[in-house]
Amino acid sequence: LLPNIDWVGAIDWNVRDFHSYDTAHGATYNSYLVRDDANALIDAVKAPFFARFYRQTTELAPPESIRYLVCNHAEPDHSSALPLAVSAFPNAQIVVNKKCRDTLIRYYGGEAWNWRLVQTGDSISLGKRTLTFIETPMVHWPDSMMTYVPEDGLLFSMDAFGQHFAGTARFDDEADPGVIMGEAKTYYANIVAPHGKAVQRTLAKAGGLKLNLIATSHGVIWRRGVQAILSAYGDWAAHRMAPKVAVFYDSMWDSTGKIAEAVINGASVKGVETVLLHVRHNNLTRVATEFLDTAAFAFGSASLNNLPMPQAAAALVYLRGMNLPEKTGFAFGSYGWGGRGAPEYVEEQMKLAGWKISRPILKCPYLPTGDTLAEAEEAGKALAGIALQADREKRESK
Ligand code: FEO
C-alpha cells in the first residue's frame, strides 16, 4: 500500500455467518508487513488462513527477519493464527498492551511468549519508520489498540472503520463507494454501535493525527474517503439520526402485518424515509443496520402462546444490545383469546432498552378493524413528526 508496506492478509470470500452477522459480501482479515531496518507484522489472521499469510509474508521477508508481531486486538478473527505465527517467526516480539496479553493468554496459553508490553504514547522505531501505539478500549474490546505510522500519516485502525467486504480491491477508491460505505454502516451497526462513547474518545484521539490512510483490519483501506468515514463515525457515535421511520414486525395470519402497513402508510410524508421490515424474512444484520439511524420506529408482533413470535423476540434482544436509547417508538400487534400477549412484551422490552414510548400500545384481537387501521395511520404520521423533529435537532447540533 506504500513502498515497503504490504498487505499480507486473507480474503474469506464465502463466509456468510460471522458470529451471527450476515456477511453478504464476505470478509477479509487484514494483516500488513512493514519492511524497514527491523521488519514488523501488524496483526495476524484467522487461523485457517495462516498458510496464505505466512507465504505472502515470507515471499517478501525471511521469517527470521520479522522482529515485531503487533497484535492490536485479541479477538480470534485476528489472533487465532498467533500461536502458529509465534513459532514461524522465532525472532519476533509480540507487541501488545497488557489487557491484550492477558486475553491472549486466556485463549492460547502463551505465558512464555516473547511479549513486549506497550501503552498509549509508546513507540518502536523500525529505522525509517516508527510505530506509535494508541489504546482504544472498547473499539471493539477492552484490549483494542491502534498503531500509527507518523511518517506516512498511516493508521492501522483495527476493527474501527472496517467493513465486511471480500474483494481484490485494497483501497476504497478501487471499489464501489456506495457498497463500501453501506458495508461500513452495517459493520458499525452490528459490531461497534454499543460502544459509541468509546468511539467518540477514539475520534478525539485520531482528530489530532495527520491521516492519509486508514488501514482497517476488515475490508478496504480508506484513502479517498478518509474524511467521509471519520464524519460518518462521528454521526453514528453521536447517535445523529436520519429523518426516518422504521417499522419492524412479525405476523402470523397478517393481522399484525396489516397494522404495520397502515403505520408505514401514515409515516410516508414528504421528507421522511420509510422502511418496513418483516423480521422473519430479513436477517438481524439488516434489521440492526436500519435501526442504527432511524429516529422513530414501531415494533409489532402477533401473539404466540401469549408471547411474541420467536424471531420478533430475537430481534428485540438484538436491538436492545445496540445500546441506542435515543430512539422513540411504540409497540403494536394482534392477539387471540388470551387477551394479552406479544404487544405488552414488546413494550416491556422497549422500556428496558430505554427507548421513549410515543403512545399506548396499539393492538387488536384477531383482525384489525377499520378503526384500528385508521389509528395506526395516525400513529405513523406522529412517528413521521418525531423523525422530522430529530432531523432538525441533528442539523442544529452540527
Ligand atoms: Fe475483527 Fe473485534 O474483531
Residues whose N, C-alpha, C, O or C-beta is under 5 A from the ligand:
A	BS01	FEO	E75 D77 H140 D159
